[in-house]
Amino acid sequence: MTSTPKPGLSEYLTDMHFKATRLSGIMNAVAFLEGEERCDEGKAALIYLAEELAGDLNNALDAVNLPKGNIQ
């Protein structure tokens, strides 16, 4: 049985950077929609996505979940 190799630290951090950039974009969209008197469902959906993504980032960046080994 072969297992999928775990990503190196550099790849892992690149993924975290991508997620943080995505979270920033979602929050910018929420901020824009706050000035609108419509799109309440859209705002709620974006806030839900942002909360989920922030939780993923928080969990992934917890020291116990960081990949071990050399930067690749």
QUIPELIN-V358398 format. One record per pair of residues at least 12 apart in sequence whose C-alpha atoms are under 8 Angstrom apart, sorted by the first residue. I is the first residue (numbers start at 0). GAP is how many residues later the second one is. Records with the same first field share a line. If there is no record, write none. Layout:
I=GAP + GAP
This chain:
5=61
6=60
7=59 + 60 + 61 + 62 + 63 + 64
8=57 + 58 + 59 + 60 + 61 + 62 + 63
9=61 + 62
10=61
11=55
15=41 + 44 + 45
18=34 + 38
19=37
22=27 + 30 + 31
25=20 + 21 + 23 + 24
26=19 + 20 + 23
28=17
29=13 + 16 + 17
